[in-house]
Amino acid sequence: MASEDEAFEFDCPECGHHIRGEVSKCPKCGVEFVIEEVTEIECPNCNSIISASSTSCPKCGVEFVIEEVEVGPAPPAKEERPSPPSPAPKPEPRPDDSELRKQFPELVAEVKPLLALAKEYGIDTGEGRRLIDKAVRAGKGNDVVAAVQYVKECHTSIRAAIDDRLDTDVEHLEKLVQVAKSMSSNPSGINEAIKAVGERRAAGDLRGALDEASKGMKQAEKLTGKYIEANELVDDLGKLIASCERFYVDVREPKKLLAEAKDAGEHGDWSMMGILARKGREEVMKGLPELLDGELKKAKSQLLDAKAEGKDVATLVKLLKEAGTARKQEKYDEALERLIDFKAESKHL
């Protein structure tokens, strides 16, 4: 196909030379051409002069057919495309409720024996029990995700409490080895118990580990006489003093007696160690009934305020009941511990 320039032909009006394509002057004689815009045309039917923009002749009425030149679309301009943004991190898929409902009883089945084991060996599981209570409430509210999470946290809490107890027992047994040696006694039985505790723990046998620690304590008691009893009294006094300090109780005198008891123990005077620890405990106990009565009233007021605000107070109610029961039974240590738990739970509401 000829190009657009080749399709345009005409004769030079000056010399008659035949010209092809659009040029501004004749290539033979050099005459310049003036290109004028055509505004009028001749009707091909009646030869009348009419406007070039007419679609029909106003004189004879003939209509003109205008052929449209099909022009292809212009090539798109080259755009500078920005590099695609990095994909946003995909959210963690939410576990299917049916799968969680299947997990829940399995997790509870794992937690129950741990709770029973801790209770059997006198290990504090207050935090674990509170988490179980929350799991039960979440389950009743059909919030299976929260229920499963609370049970998992409960399992972790109880397992940590048992591990802490075993760490403390082993540390204590190691101390008793030194005490036995200072008394010229053979501590091989205690060492065997320490080794057995480690082996049982490594095998995942928590009950066996606690049992071996208990056997070691009994063996040590035979060798060290009154040391174990006196040491337990000192430990209990230290915990009681720490609990009282949470309520801003003046415990300067009991702390002084505690320091003297420890000093007596360092010198191997187990009898005096026990006497001083008992005296310190008696000093603390004198003011506890009045303190507990006042704190129980404060706790009840906080409970009512929280309930009025529409908060979930089920755990607070349980802790307050336990504290009140312990107070009536004159278990002042336990009552203080439950009130401390009450304070901690109140902060989480």
Phi, psi and omega in degrees: 000137180289150177286171182298321180295319181291333181287340182268115181232145175197165177259139178298127181290349182266309184245354178081005181294136182280127185240137176244135180089170181272120179226157182265348177207161183286129181290346182263304184262345176086003180294139180270143181260138175256115183270113181257146178285127181281120179251342181227149178227169178258130178298126181290350182262312184242003177064019176284148177276124183226169178294142181293340181271000183289145177259353176205157180279124181291346183266306183262346176086001180293140180263143181261138177264119181261117180276129179267134177272120181283118181251128179290158180295143178293143180299136182297142178295143181289119181259148175271103183279129177292146179297139184300141180295151178296137181297137179295145179299136180288134178296150178299129180297135179287129181301144178293135182302322181296324178291320179294321178296330177286323181290324189306305181296330179293318179293319178299321179296331177282326184284322185305311180294330177293318178298314180297320180295315180297318180296320181299324182258016174067032180268132182291122179235033182303314181296318179298319180294322178295321179293323176297318178301317180294323179296318180296316180295320179296321178295319178295328178276007179065022176265081187292330180296311180294321181299314179296318181297318179296320179294320178298316179295323178297314179302315180297319182295314182292319180298320178295321179296320178293318179297319178298319180297316179295321177299316180295318180298316180296318178299319180293319179296322178296323176295320181293332175299316179293322179297315180299318179297321180294338179262012179061032177257156181274114184268019184301322179298322179291319179298321178297322179294319179299317179297318181294322177300314180298319181293318179295319179296317180299328180275358180081012181266086183292319179299316179297322180294315178296323180294319178294323178296320178296320178296321178297322179294320179294321177296319181293325181297324178294326184274325189256002174063239187277359184299314184297314179300316181294321181293322177295321177297321178294316179298316180297320179296318179299317179294320181295318178298317180298321179294317180296324180295336176294339180249019175059039177276141177285108184239030182297316181294312177300325180293325177295316179294325178296317179296320179294324179295317179295322179295320178297322179294322178298331180266008176078014180265081185293326180298310179295324178303314179292320181298314181294322179294319178296321180295320178297321179295318178300321179297318181293318187295337183303317185261000185291320180303313180295317179300314182296320179300316180294317182291326177295322177295317178298317181296320179297320178296317178297321179298314180296321178296317180296321179294320179296333179276002178081018181276158178281109186249016184301316180292322178297318179300314181297315181295321180294320177297316180296320179295318180295320179296316179296323178296316180296325180276005180061028172267073189296325178300312182294321179299318178297319180297319180292325178291326176295319176297322179299316179298316181296319180292324180299323181291337182274349182287000000 
